[in-house]
């Protein structure tokens, strides 16, 4: 088993397709694609690529720590207790455990993620 893993931003594998759960959908009709690429630490660390079409959803991280690097598109995150922050291709950010707010996909977004559960 190699301890080096390359994340493929344009995987040729079929993604897992999904929609937001109804209680988190605020507006629009976003759809999601996930190319899960690695799992480590007994399922506690997940890495891959995620894509979303435009829409507004509620984001609740719970105990999850997530690093994101935007490959394409534009999103706006608004913490419940803060101002909106816009991220675009080339930007990176972290959503720490306990984050709650909204995630607005303005232009279809594709990101690399590392999530620690």
Wavefront OBJ file of the C-alpha trace (Angstrom):
o trace
v 0.000 0.000 0.000
v 1.427 3.352 -1.022
v 1.406 6.214 1.466
v 1.294 8.705 -1.419
v -2.056 9.441 -3.088
v -2.611 11.722 -6.088
v -6.030 13.370 -6.191
v -7.367 13.330 -9.754
v -9.343 16.558 -10.328
v -10.882 15.170 -13.540
v -11.410 11.532 -12.680
v -12.767 9.256 -15.400
v -14.536 7.144 -12.756
v -18.309 7.490 -12.424
v -19.192 9.872 -9.576
v -21.745 9.321 -6.846
v -24.616 11.674 -7.690
v -26.889 13.193 -5.063
v -29.150 16.084 -4.096
v -29.322 18.036 -0.852
v -31.573 16.574 1.807
v -34.876 18.520 1.787
v -34.362 20.089 5.222
v -31.081 21.673 4.021
v -32.306 23.007 0.659
v -33.052 26.741 0.795
v -33.408 27.636 -2.898
v -32.630 26.403 -6.393
v -32.245 22.816 -7.537
v -28.585 21.979 -6.910
v -27.142 18.585 -7.683
v -23.896 17.116 -6.396
v -21.250 14.770 -7.773
v -18.621 13.166 -5.566
v -15.509 11.366 -6.718
v -14.332 9.809 -3.429
v -10.674 8.978 -3.927
v -9.237 7.864 -0.603
v -10.248 6.932 2.926
v -7.785 6.621 5.795
v -7.559 6.334 9.581
v -10.309 3.711 9.841
v -12.752 5.853 7.836
v -12.118 9.091 9.701
v -10.319 10.904 6.841
v -11.908 11.221 3.390
v -10.420 12.876 0.292
v -11.707 13.439 -3.211
v -13.386 15.848 -5.579
v -16.875 17.295 -5.191
v -18.975 19.298 -7.637
v -22.200 21.257 -7.154
v -24.517 23.141 -9.486
v -26.016 26.523 -8.458
v -28.297 26.731 -5.460
v -28.431 27.662 -1.782
v -28.162 25.089 0.999
v -27.691 24.989 4.735
v -24.201 23.864 5.777
v -23.780 22.135 9.125
v -20.349 20.645 9.808
v -21.058 19.042 13.174
v -17.782 17.467 14.320
v -16.276 17.425 10.807
v -13.180 19.455 9.887
v -13.032 20.095 6.124
v -10.286 21.617 3.976
v -11.441 22.762 0.516
v -9.498 23.914 -2.547
v -11.679 25.408 -5.293
v -10.730 24.158 -8.765
v -13.470 25.988 -10.671
v -16.580 28.036 -10.049
v -17.679 30.506 -7.392
v -19.286 29.948 -3.975
v -20.381 32.206 -1.153
v -20.330 30.914 2.428
v -22.149 32.843 5.123
v -21.597 31.774 8.731
v -24.698 32.106 10.914
v -22.854 34.701 12.981
v -20.890 36.440 10.223
v -20.615 38.107 6.867
v -20.609 36.349 3.467
v -17.226 35.206 2.123
v -16.737 34.469 -1.583
v -14.340 31.791 -2.843
v -13.361 31.172 -6.471
v -10.972 28.981 -8.458
v -7.571 28.902 -6.782
v -8.872 29.724 -3.288
v -8.575 27.401 -0.294
v -10.403 27.450 3.042
v -11.261 25.387 6.086
v -14.652 24.804 7.679
v -13.980 23.885 11.288
v -16.096 21.623 13.495
v -19.203 23.470 14.629
v -19.504 25.615 11.465
v -23.114 26.416 10.582
v -24.317 28.734 7.866
v -25.240 28.754 4.195
v -23.413 27.559 1.084
v -24.436 29.368 -2.098
v -23.061 27.931 -5.329
v -23.052 30.905 -7.700
v -21.267 29.173 -10.609
v -20.945 25.389 -10.787
v -18.127 24.594 -8.381
v -15.616 21.782 -8.273
v -13.385 21.373 -5.234
v -10.805 19.050 -3.773
v -11.763 18.188 -0.214
v -10.127 16.595 2.799
v -12.648 15.848 5.531
v -11.725 14.623 8.992
v -14.723 13.147 10.774
l 1 2 3 4 5 6 7 8 9 10 11 12 13 14 15 16 17 18 19 20 21 22 23 24 25 26 27 28 29 30 31 32 33 34 35 36 37 38 39 40 41 42 43 44 45 46 47 48 49 50 51 52 53 54 55 56 57 58 59 60 61 62 63 64 65 66 67 68 69 70 71 72 73 74 75 76 77 78 79 80 81 82 83 84 85 86 87 88 89 90 91 92 93 94 95 96 97 98 99 100 101 102 103 104 105 106 107 108 109 110 111 112 113 114 115 116 117
